[in-house]
C-alpha cells in the first residue's frame, strides 16, 4: 500500500525487445532518477539494435484502459508519452488526458526508429498536433521531427529551428523543447520555447558517440524530475545533464549500445 502513495510516472509507449529504446529505456531512466513507474503499452515490437522487424499495435481501448487503471492504482505525478503508432491510439490517449488535466504530460513525438522504420502511421501527425500536443505540458521533438510536425524542410540553424518551434507554439501548445542532437558543431544545444517568453538554451559538449534511446531517455528524465516537483526549466536542465552523463559513460566504457550515427530518411511522411 505504501507504494501507491509514492509519486509515479505513467509511461505510455511501445516495447523494444532489444532493450535499447521504448519503455525499457523509460523504466531504466525514471528508476535511475528515483521515481517509480507504471505502464500503458501501445505496441509490441520485434527489434534488434539495427532494425525493427515486426510491430503489433495495441487496441486503442486497451491503451486507454491501461492508463486509467494505472492512474487509479497509483499516485501518478507525471505522464511520459512515447510511441503511439496510430491515429486511433492518439485519440484514445488524448481522451484520457482530458479526464486527468491535473497530471502533466511529456510527449516525445516518436515518428520513426533510428534505422528509419516508421513508428507512426501516415496521416497520424495531424491527429497528434490537433488532439494530443495541446494537452501536453511539454513536447520534445528533434530537428527532423520538428520539420515533419511543421510540414517544412529541415531547419538549417538554431534561428530556423526557433522559428519552426514558434510556429507550433502559435497553434496553442504549452511548451516545446527542440533537441539539437541532429545539428552540428562542438555544442549540443536544446532550446526550450514557451509562449511570450524568451527561448532558454541548454548546451553540453557534443560527444563523438551515438546511442539508441536518447530521446526516450531525455523525455523520461524530464518527466521524472517533474514528478519530484521540480520546475519545467530545472527538469529540462537535469534531463539534459542525465543524457550527457550516460553518453559520456558509454563512450568511456565502449559500451555495446554505442553505434555509428546513421543517416535517417522519412519518405513516408512527406507528400
FENHUZI-V177108 format. One record per residue. N is the residue number from 0. SS is DSSP state (H for helix, E for strand, C for the rest). PHI is phi as a letter, one per 30 degrees, with the letter a starting at -180 (none if undefined). Layout:
N/SS/PHI, N/SS/PHI
//
This chain:
0/C/none, 1/H/d, 2/H/d, 3/H/d, 4/H/d, 5/C/d, 6/E/d, 7/E/b, 8/E/c, 9/E/d, 10/E/c, 11/E/c, 12/E/a, 13/E/c, 14/C/d, 15/C/b, 16/C/d, 17/C/d, 18/C/i, 19/C/d, 20/C/a, 21/H/i, 22/H/d, 23/H/d, 24/H/d, 25/H/d, 26/H/d, 27/H/e, 28/H/d, 29/H/d, 30/H/d, 31/H/d, 32/H/d, 33/C/j, 34/C/b, 35/E/d, 36/E/b, 37/E/b, 38/E/b, 39/E/b, 40/E/c, 41/E/c, 42/E/a, 43/E/c, 44/E/b, 45/E/c, 46/E/b, 47/C/c, 48/C/d, 49/C/c, 50/C/a, 51/E/c, 52/E/c, 53/E/b, 54/E/b, 55/E/b, 56/E/d, 57/C/d, 58/C/d, 59/H/e, 60/H/d, 61/H/d, 62/H/d, 63/H/d, 64/H/d, 65/H/d, 66/H/d, 67/H/d, 68/H/d, 69/H/d, 70/H/d, 71/H/d, 72/H/d, 73/C/b, 74/E/d, 75/E/d, 76/E/c, 77/E/a, 78/E/c, 79/E/c, 80/E/c, 81/C/c, 82/C/d, 83/C/c, 84/E/i, 85/C/b, 86/H/d, 87/H/d, 88/H/d, 89/H/e, 90/H/d, 91/H/d, 92/H/d, 93/H/d, 94/H/d, 95/H/d, 96/H/e, 97/H/d, 98/H/d, 99/C/b, 100/C/d, 101/C/d, 102/C/c, 103/E/d, 104/E/c, 105/E/c, 106/E/c, 107/C/c, 108/C/d, 109/C/d, 110/C/c, 111/E/a, 112/C/d, 113/C/e, 114/C/d, 115/C/j, 116/C/d, 117/E/d, 118/C/c, 119/E/b, 120/C/d, 121/C/e, 122/C/j, 123/H/d, 124/H/d, 125/H/d, 126/H/d, 127/H/d, 128/H/d, 129/H/d, 130/H/c, 131/H/c, 132/H/e, 133/H/d, 134/H/c, 135/C/c, 136/C/d, 137/E/a, 138/E/b, 139/C/b, 140/C/d, 141/E/d, 142/H/d, 143/H/d, 144/H/d, 145/H/e, 146/H/d, 147/H/d, 148/H/d, 149/H/d, 150/C/i, 151/C/b, 152/C/d, 153/C/d, 154/C/d, 155/C/d, 156/C/a, 157/H/d, 158/H/d, 159/H/d, 160/H/d, 161/H/d, 162/H/d, 163/H/d, 164/H/d, 165/H/d, 166/H/d, 167/H/d, 168/H/e, 169/C/d, 170/C/d, 171/C/k, 172/C/d, 173/C/d, 174/E/a, 175/E/b, 176/E/c, 177/E/d, 178/E/d, 179/C/c, 180/C/d, 181/C/d, 182/C/d, 183/C/b, 184/C/j, 185/C/d, 186/E/c, 187/E/c, 188/E/c, 189/E/c, 190/E/b, 191/E/c, 192/E/c, 193/E/b, 194/C/e, 195/C/i, 196/C/b, 197/C/d, 198/C/e, 199/E/c, 200/E/c, 201/E/b, 202/E/b, 203/E/b, 204/E/d, 205/C/d, 206/C/c, 207/C/d, 208/C/a, 209/C/b, 210/E/b, 211/C/d, 212/C/i, 213/H/d, 214/H/d, 215/H/e, 216/H/d, 217/H/d, 218/H/d, 219/H/d, 220/H/d, 221/H/d, 222/H/d, 223/H/d, 224/H/d, 225/H/d, 226/H/d, 227/C/c, 228/C/i, 229/C/d, 230/C/d, 231/H/d, 232/H/d, 233/H/d, 234/H/d, 235/H/d, 236/H/d, 237/H/d, 238/H/d, 239/H/d, 240/H/d, 241/H/d, 242/H/d, 243/H/e, 244/H/d, 245/H/d, 246/H/d, 247/H/d, 248/H/d, 249/H/d, 250/H/d, 251/H/d, 252/H/d, 253/C/h, 254/C/d, 255/C/d, 256/C/d, 257/E/d, 258/C/b, 259/C/d, 260/C/d, 261/C/c, 262/C/d, 263/C/c, 264/C/b, 265/C/b, 266/H/d, 267/H/d, 268/H/c, 269/C/c, 270/C/d
//
